[in-house]
Amino acid sequence: MTPSFEQLTLKIGLPDHCRLNNFMFFDHHGVLRNELLGTDSLWLHGTHAVGKTHLLSAVAAESSGDALYLPAQEMLRQATPEMLNDLDTVSCLLFDDIDQLAADPHWAEALFHLYNKHQGQGGRWVCSSRTAPRYVDTPLRDLKSRFMIHTVYELPAYSDDQRAHILRQRASGRGLRFGDDLIDYFGAHLPRDLVLWMQLLELLDRASLRTQRKITLPLLKSVLADNPELSRQGSLC
């Protein structure tokens, strides 16, 4: 079937720089990388800023077949449940924050019907959520039972050392050198929020290019002075 007009006009882009080869797979991730590259339907859950969006975006970008990344916040803001009607023709559907959709009765019903059609055709779902499937708050019990069929992985919160390691590696991937003073400043003066840290890294990279200055503590403080909301936010979506 031809996708609906709503599907074609929904403006959803993949986050930049999200690939499996730049995700830090620590020991607690176990066999997750291989599972992401496989064909089974998966459910990733965990608190804010533990890598759920990164991993779903990476799978969408690197899938060998057709795959569609579907972030719940954008769908709720831009679309109606009817956008799901013909998505059973896509091999792999990646629902980011699917629990937000499941909480709405109209979206929940649309998800339920799509799931039944899609799975009957051998489709794959990779979903992220704040909670495990059994704890998803949805008015449709049958939808929750479908969610519980997925292979489930919990992404635990990062330690301070792991966050620092990720920041250093992501900076290195951009060709930037972060000294210990910068790493220490992030950890001591900013919320422990990797989403925020990656946003700040992007701003620092741009500021360095614009001013032709190396990334130093004075430049970091200057960028923060221009973007004071970054040092106040405790949680970003």
N, C-alpha and C positions, 0 to 999 in steps of 0.2 A: 504494500500500500504506500501511497505517497504521503509523507509527513504533512501534518496540518499546517496552516498558515502560522498558527501560534508557535508551533515548534520551530519553524524556520526563522521567526523574528525574535525569539527569546534570546537576549544578548548575554550569553554565558561564555566566558573565556577561561582558559586554564591558567592558574597562577604560574608566574614565571619561575624558572630555575628549579622546578619540582621534578626530579628524576630519581629513579631507584639508585643510581650510582652516586648520588650525593646525599642520600639519606643515611644517617648513622644507625646501622643495625647493631645494637649492643647485644650482649649475650642473652638478655632476657627476651629478645625477639625470636630466638630459636629458629624454627623452620619457616618463619613468616615470609621471608623473601621468595623462597621457592613456591610457596602457596600463592603468592600474588601473581607469579608468572604462570600459574597453572590455569585450570579450567573450572575448579569448584567455586561455588558461591561462598562468599566470605562476609563476616560481620566483624568490624573493628570497633572497639569501644574504649573509651577513656576520657579523662577530663580534658580541659582546654589545653591547647598547645603541646600535644604529645605526638603530632605527626599524622593525624588522620587525613587531613586535607592534602598534605604532601603526598601520601601514599596513593590515595585515590586519583589524584591528578597525574601522578607518574604512571600508574597503570593505564589510564586513558591515553596518555601521550605515547606510550610504548607498546600498546596492544598490537598484536599481529593482525587482528581482525578489526571490524568496526566496533567502536566503543564510544559511549556518550557519558560525559561527566555532568552530573545534575546536582548542583548545590541547592539545598532546601530553601535557604534564605532568599536567593534570587527567584526561585520558582514561586514562593509565596508572595513576593513583591510584584512580580511581572506577569504571572500566568494564572490560569485556572486549571482544575484537575483534568479538563478535557485534553490538555496537552499530552497526557499519557496514553491516549487512545490507541495510537498506532506504533508505539515504541517497541512492540514485540518483534518488529522486523530488525532491530539492532541486536547484535550478538551479545554485547556486554554492556550492562547499565550500571553506572556507579553513582549511588545516591549518598551525597555528603549531608550529614545531620538528618538522616531519614526519620528520626524520632520526632522532629518538628513537623514533618508532613503527616506522620501517623497520628498525631494528636488531634488533627482536624478531621471531623467525620466525613467530609466530602473527599478530601485527599485520601483518607484511609480506604474508602470504598474503591476509589480509582486505582490505588496501589494494589488492592486485593485482586481486582479483575485483571490488571496487567500481569501480576505475578502468575496467576493461573495460566494465562495465555502464553506468557514468555517461557515459563518452565516447561510447559507442554511441548515447546519447540526446541528445547535444549539450550535455552538462554542462560546467561550467567549474571548474577547480581553481586556487586561488591558494595557493601554499605558501611557507613560510619554512624556512630551514635554516642551519646554521653553514657549510655547504659547498655548492659547486656540485653539480648532480645526479651528475656522473661520479665524484665522490669520496664519495658517500654510502655508508656502511658498512651493507650489508644482505645477508642470506644468500640473497636471491632476486634473481638476476641479471635476470630478466625484468621485475621491478619497477623496477630501476634504468633499464632501457631505456625504460620508460614515462615515468619522470621526465625523461629527457633530451629528450623531445618538447617540454617547456615552453619558452617564451621566458624566458631567464635574465637577471636583473639582479643585479649585485653592489652592495651598499650599503657604501661604504667608511667607515672610522672617521672621526669628526669631529675637526677641529682644535680647539685650545683656544678660539680666537676663535669658531668655530661653536657650540661648546657654550655659551659665554657668551651668544651671540646668542639661542640657543634658550631658555635660562633666562629671559632678559629678556623675550622675547616671550610665553612661557607665563605668566609673572607678570603681564604687562600684560593678558593675556586674562582673568585673574581680577580685574582692577581693582586690582592691586598695583603699587606703584612700588619698584623695586629700585635703590638707589644703587650707585655704583661700588665702594664699600667692601664691600657684600654680595657682588657679583659676584666681586670679587677674593678674598674669603674662601673662597667655594666652590672657586675654582680652585686656591688655595694650600694649603688645609687639608683638603680632602675628596678621596676617590678620584675619578678622572676617569670617572664613571659616571652617565650621564644618567638611568637608571632610579632610582638612589639620589637624585639631585638632584630628580627629580619627586616622589618620596616625601617628601622634606624640604620641598619647596614646599607640598605638601598639609598637612603638619603645621604649617608656619608660618602658613598661611592660617587654619587652625582656631585656633591659639594667638592670633592677632591678633584674631579675632572674639570669642574667649572672654574675653580680657583687655582688649579695647578699646584695644589699643596698636598703634601703627604698627610695621611690620616694620623693625627696626633691627638693628645688629650685636649689641647686648646681648640682644635677643629671640632672635636666631638662636643665640647661644651658650647661652641658657637651654634652648631646645628640644633642642639637641645634648646638653646635660648630662642631660636627661631621657631621651634616646634614644642612649646612647653607642655602641650597635652601628652606628649610621649612619656614624660617623666611622672605623670600623674595617673595614667591609666593602669588599672590593675588587671584588666582583662579585655582583650580585643577578640572579635569574631573572625 
